[in-house]
Amino acid sequence: VHDCPPGYFGVRGQEVNRCKKCGATCESCFSQDFCIQCK
């Protein structure tokens, strides 16, 4: 598991793990639907 920059969360791909951006009102998140800290 690698760390993503703030405002992004890790997504497991078949070969590569990617970082995806959190929602517009979210500062940090575990996933697209799970916000840890709002802006």
PDB file of N, CA, C and O in Angstrom:
ATOM      1  N   VAL A   1       0.848  -1.197   0.000  1.00  0.00           N
ATOM      2  CA  VAL A   1       0.000   0.000   0.000  1.00  0.00           C
ATOM      3  C   VAL A   1       0.883   1.247   0.000  1.00  0.00           C
ATOM      4  O   VAL A   1       1.737   1.412   0.871  1.00  0.00           O
ATOM      5  N   HIS A   2       0.673   2.108  -0.970  1.00  0.00           N
ATOM      6  CA  HIS A   2       1.461   3.339  -1.031  1.00  0.00           C
ATOM      7  C   HIS A   2       0.599   4.518  -0.622  1.00  0.00           C
ATOM      8  O   HIS A   2      -0.629   4.460  -0.690  1.00  0.00           O
ATOM      9  N   ASP A   3       1.244   5.572  -0.204  1.00  0.00           N
ATOM     10  CA  ASP A   3       0.513   6.752   0.244  1.00  0.00           C
ATOM     11  C   ASP A   3       0.194   7.658  -0.928  1.00  0.00           C
ATOM     12  O   ASP A   3       1.006   7.846  -1.834  1.00  0.00           O
ATOM     13  N   CYS A   4      -0.999   8.211  -0.892  1.00  0.00           N
ATOM     14  CA  CYS A   4      -1.411   9.176  -1.901  1.00  0.00           C
ATOM     15  C   CYS A   4      -1.307  10.575  -1.309  1.00  0.00           C
ATOM     16  O   CYS A   4      -1.350  10.738  -0.090  1.00  0.00           O
ATOM     17  N   PRO A   5      -1.169  11.583  -2.163  1.00  0.00           N
ATOM     18  CA  PRO A   5      -1.107  12.957  -1.656  1.00  0.00           C
ATOM     19  C   PRO A   5      -2.419  13.348  -0.985  1.00  0.00           C
ATOM     20  O   PRO A   5      -3.444  12.708  -1.223  1.00  0.00           O
ATOM     21  N   PRO A   6      -2.408  14.384  -0.153  1.00  0.00           N
ATOM     22  CA  PRO A   6      -3.633  14.830   0.508  1.00  0.00           C
ATOM     23  C   PRO A   6      -4.727  15.136  -0.510  1.00  0.00           C
ATOM     24  O   PRO A   6      -4.453  15.722  -1.558  1.00  0.00           O
ATOM     25  N   GLY A   7      -5.953  14.748  -0.211  1.00  0.00           N
ATOM     26  CA  GLY A   7      -7.054  14.989  -1.132  1.00  0.00           C
ATOM     27  C   GLY A   7      -7.236  13.869  -2.137  1.00  0.00           C
ATOM     28  O   GLY A   7      -8.076  13.961  -3.032  1.00  0.00           O
ATOM     29  N   TYR A   8      -6.444  12.803  -1.991  1.00  0.00           N
ATOM     30  CA  TYR A   8      -6.551  11.651  -2.886  1.00  0.00           C
ATOM     31  C   TYR A   8      -6.642  10.375  -2.070  1.00  0.00           C
ATOM     32  O   TYR A   8      -6.241  10.335  -0.907  1.00  0.00           O
ATOM     33  N   PHE A   9      -7.179   9.327  -2.698  1.00  0.00           N
ATOM     34  CA  PHE A   9      -7.240   8.029  -2.031  1.00  0.00           C
ATOM     35  C   PHE A   9      -6.758   6.955  -2.996  1.00  0.00           C
ATOM     36  O   PHE A   9      -6.839   7.117  -4.213  1.00  0.00           O
ATOM     37  N   GLY A  10      -6.261   5.868  -2.447  1.00  0.00           N
ATOM     38  CA  GLY A  10      -5.720   4.789  -3.271  1.00  0.00           C
ATOM     39  C   GLY A  10      -6.811   3.902  -3.837  1.00  0.00           C
ATOM     40  O   GLY A  10      -7.779   3.567  -3.155  1.00  0.00           O
ATOM     41  N   VAL A  11      -6.638   3.525  -5.102  1.00  0.00           N
ATOM     42  CA  VAL A  11      -7.559   2.602  -5.762  1.00  0.00           C
ATOM     43  C   VAL A  11      -6.740   1.431  -6.277  1.00  0.00           C
ATOM     44  O   VAL A  11      -5.754   1.621  -6.990  1.00  0.00           O
ATOM     45  N   ARG A  12      -7.146   0.222  -5.917  1.00  0.00           N
ATOM     46  CA  ARG A  12      -6.411  -0.945  -6.376  1.00  0.00           C
ATOM     47  C   ARG A  12      -6.799  -1.280  -7.803  1.00  0.00           C
ATOM     48  O   ARG A  12      -7.963  -1.552  -8.101  1.00  0.00           O
ATOM     49  N   GLY A  13      -5.812  -1.257  -8.676  1.00  0.00           N
ATOM     50  CA  GLY A  13      -6.036  -1.703 -10.043  1.00  0.00           C
ATOM     51  C   GLY A  13      -5.560  -3.136 -10.167  1.00  0.00           C
ATOM     52  O   GLY A  13      -5.064  -3.705  -9.194  1.00  0.00           O
ATOM     53  N   GLN A  14      -5.699  -3.731 -11.341  1.00  0.00           N
ATOM     54  CA  GLN A  14      -5.257  -5.105 -11.522  1.00  0.00           C
ATOM     55  C   GLN A  14      -3.737  -5.185 -11.463  1.00  0.00           C
ATOM     56  O   GLN A  14      -3.184  -6.150 -10.935  1.00  0.00           O
ATOM     57  N   GLU A  15      -3.070  -4.185 -11.996  1.00  0.00           N
ATOM     58  CA  GLU A  15      -1.611  -4.211 -12.018  1.00  0.00           C
ATOM     59  C   GLU A  15      -0.988  -3.071 -11.230  1.00  0.00           C
ATOM     60  O   GLU A  15       0.102  -3.212 -10.676  1.00  0.00           O
ATOM     61  N   VAL A  16      -1.685  -1.939 -11.184  1.00  0.00           N
ATOM     62  CA  VAL A  16      -1.109  -0.765 -10.535  1.00  0.00           C
ATOM     63  C   VAL A  16      -2.115  -0.173  -9.564  1.00  0.00           C
ATOM     64  O   VAL A  16      -3.318  -0.172  -9.823  1.00  0.00           O
ATOM     65  N   ASN A  17      -1.615   0.328  -8.452  1.00  0.00           N
ATOM     66  CA  ASN A  17      -2.476   1.091  -7.551  1.00  0.00           C
ATOM     67  C   ASN A  17      -2.454   2.544  -7.987  1.00  0.00           C
ATOM     68  O   ASN A  17      -1.390   3.108  -8.243  1.00  0.00           O
ATOM     69  N   ARG A  18      -3.620   3.144  -8.070  1.00  0.00           N
ATOM     70  CA  ARG A  18      -3.719   4.530  -8.515  1.00  0.00           C
ATOM     71  C   ARG A  18      -4.250   5.397  -7.395  1.00  0.00           C
ATOM     72  O   ARG A  18      -4.833   4.909  -6.427  1.00  0.00           O
ATOM     73  N   CYS A  19      -4.036   6.703  -7.547  1.00  0.00           N
ATOM     74  CA  CYS A  19      -4.627   7.663  -6.624  1.00  0.00           C
ATOM     75  C   CYS A  19      -5.755   8.390  -7.341  1.00  0.00           C
ATOM     76  O   CYS A  19      -5.573   8.900  -8.447  1.00  0.00           O
ATOM     77  N   LYS A  20      -6.914   8.434  -6.708  1.00  0.00           N
ATOM     78  CA  LYS A  20      -8.050   9.180  -7.251  1.00  0.00           C
ATOM     79  C   LYS A  20      -8.367  10.336  -6.321  1.00  0.00           C
ATOM     80  O   LYS A  20      -8.136  10.273  -5.114  1.00  0.00           O
ATOM     81  N   LYS A  21      -8.907  11.397  -6.918  1.00  0.00           N
ATOM     82  CA  LYS A  21      -9.205  12.600  -6.140  1.00  0.00           C
ATOM     83  C   LYS A  21     -10.442  12.386  -5.275  1.00  0.00           C
ATOM     84  O   LYS A  21     -11.410  11.756  -5.701  1.00  0.00           O
ATOM     85  N   CYS A  22     -10.400  12.922  -4.045  1.00  0.00           N
ATOM     86  CA  CYS A  22     -11.569  12.887  -3.169  1.00  0.00           C
ATOM     87  C   CYS A  22     -12.654  13.815  -3.719  1.00  0.00           C
ATOM     88  O   CYS A  22     -12.415  14.547  -4.679  1.00  0.00           O
ATOM     89  N   GLY A  23     -13.821  13.788  -3.124  1.00  0.00           N
ATOM     90  CA  GLY A  23     -14.904  14.676  -3.530  1.00  0.00           C
ATOM     91  C   GLY A  23     -14.540  16.141  -3.335  1.00  0.00           C
ATOM     92  O   GLY A  23     -13.601  16.468  -2.609  1.00  0.00           O
ATOM     93  N   ALA A  24     -15.283  17.006  -3.982  1.00  0.00           N
ATOM     94  CA  ALA A  24     -14.978  18.440  -3.998  1.00  0.00           C
ATOM     95  C   ALA A  24     -14.980  19.061  -2.599  1.00  0.00           C
ATOM     96  O   ALA A  24     -14.227  19.997  -2.334  1.00  0.00           O
ATOM     97  N   THR A  25     -15.824  18.540  -1.708  1.00  0.00           N
ATOM     98  CA  THR A  25     -15.919  19.124  -0.364  1.00  0.00           C
ATOM     99  C   THR A  25     -15.070  18.361   0.644  1.00  0.00           C
ATOM    100  O   THR A  25     -15.121  18.638   1.843  1.00  0.00           O
ATOM    101  N   CYS A  26     -14.297  17.408   0.160  1.00  0.00           N
ATOM    102  CA  CYS A  26     -13.545  16.530   1.044  1.00  0.00           C
ATOM    103  C   CYS A  26     -12.047  16.823   1.000  1.00  0.00           C
ATOM    104  O   CYS A  26     -11.455  16.945  -0.072  1.00  0.00           O
ATOM    105  N   GLU A  27     -11.447  16.933   2.184  1.00  0.00           N
ATOM    106  CA  GLU A  27     -10.016  17.218   2.252  1.00  0.00           C
ATOM    107  C   GLU A  27      -9.190  15.938   2.291  1.00  0.00           C
ATOM    108  O   GLU A  27      -8.128  15.866   1.673  1.00  0.00           O
ATOM    109  N   SER A  28      -9.669  14.930   3.010  1.00  0.00           N
ATOM    110  CA  SER A  28      -9.004  13.631   3.001  1.00  0.00           C
ATOM    111  C   SER A  28     -10.060  12.538   3.113  1.00  0.00           C
ATOM    112  O   SER A  28     -11.090  12.720   3.761  1.00  0.00           O
ATOM    113  N   CYS A  29      -9.792  11.398   2.473  1.00  0.00           N
ATOM    114  CA  CYS A  29     -10.803  10.344   2.438  1.00  0.00           C
ATOM    115  C   CYS A  29     -10.162   8.969   2.287  1.00  0.00           C
ATOM    116  O   CYS A  29      -9.016   8.843   1.855  1.00  0.00           O
ATOM    117  N   PHE A  30     -10.939   7.930   2.657  1.00  0.00           N
ATOM    118  CA  PHE A  30     -10.532   6.539   2.444  1.00  0.00           C
ATOM    119  C   PHE A  30     -10.954   6.084   1.059  1.00  0.00           C
ATOM    120  O   PHE A  30     -10.266   5.290   0.418  1.00  0.00           O
ATOM    121  N   SER A  31     -12.094   6.596   0.601  1.00  0.00           N
ATOM    122  CA  SER A  31     -12.638   6.214  -0.699  1.00  0.00           C
ATOM    123  C   SER A  31     -13.523   7.344  -1.205  1.00  0.00           C
ATOM    124  O   SER A  31     -13.694   8.361  -0.533  1.00  0.00           O
ATOM    125  N   GLN A  32     -14.083   7.158  -2.395  1.00  0.00           N
ATOM    126  CA  GLN A  32     -14.928   8.187  -2.993  1.00  0.00           C
ATOM    127  C   GLN A  32     -16.108   8.536  -2.087  1.00  0.00           C
ATOM    128  O   GLN A  32     -16.561   9.680  -2.058  1.00  0.00           O
ATOM    129  N   ASP A  33     -16.599   7.542  -1.350  1.00  0.00           N
ATOM    130  CA  ASP A  33     -17.804   7.730  -0.538  1.00  0.00           C
ATOM    131  C   ASP A  33     -17.528   7.880   0.954  1.00  0.00           C
ATOM    132  O   ASP A  33     -18.452   8.100   1.736  1.00  0.00           O
ATOM    133  N   PHE A  34     -16.266   7.762   1.352  1.00  0.00           N
ATOM    134  CA  PHE A  34     -15.950   7.809   2.780  1.00  0.00           C
ATOM    135  C   PHE A  34     -14.984   8.948   3.054  1.00  0.00           C
ATOM    136  O   PHE A  34     -13.771   8.800   2.912  1.00  0.00           O
ATOM    137  N   CYS A  35     -15.543  10.095   3.452  1.00  0.00           N
ATOM    138  CA  CYS A  35     -14.736  11.282   3.719  1.00  0.00           C
ATOM    139  C   CYS A  35     -14.284  11.287   5.176  1.00  0.00           C
ATOM    140  O   CYS A  35     -15.092  11.056   6.075  1.00  0.00           O
ATOM    141  N   ILE A  36     -13.002  11.547   5.416  1.00  0.00           N
ATOM    142  CA  ILE A  36     -12.480  11.619   6.779  1.00  0.00           C
ATOM    143  C   ILE A  36     -12.548  13.051   7.293  1.00  0.00           C
ATOM    144  O   ILE A  36     -12.903  13.295   8.446  1.00  0.00           O
ATOM    145  N   GLN A  37     -12.206  13.986   6.428  1.00  0.00           N
ATOM    146  CA  GLN A  37     -12.149  15.390   6.844  1.00  0.00           C
ATOM    147  C   GLN A  37     -12.711  16.281   5.748  1.00  0.00           C
ATOM    148  O   GLN A  37     -12.269  16.227   4.600  1.00  0.00           O
ATOM    149  N   CYS A  38     -13.695  17.104   6.113  1.00  0.00           N
ATOM    150  CA  CYS A  38     -14.292  18.024   5.139  1.00  0.00           C
ATOM    151  C   CYS A  38     -13.482  19.310   5.049  1.00  0.00           C
ATOM    152  O   CYS A  38     -12.708  19.643   5.946  1.00  0.00           O
ATOM    153  N   LYS A  39     -13.678  20.022   3.945  1.00  0.00           N
ATOM    154  CA  LYS A  39     -12.995  21.313   3.780  1.00  0.00           C
ATOM    155  C   LYS A  39     -13.737  22.378   4.555  1.00  0.00           C
ATOM    156  O   LYS A  39     -13.331  23.540   4.552  1.00  0.00           O
TER     157      LYS A  39
END
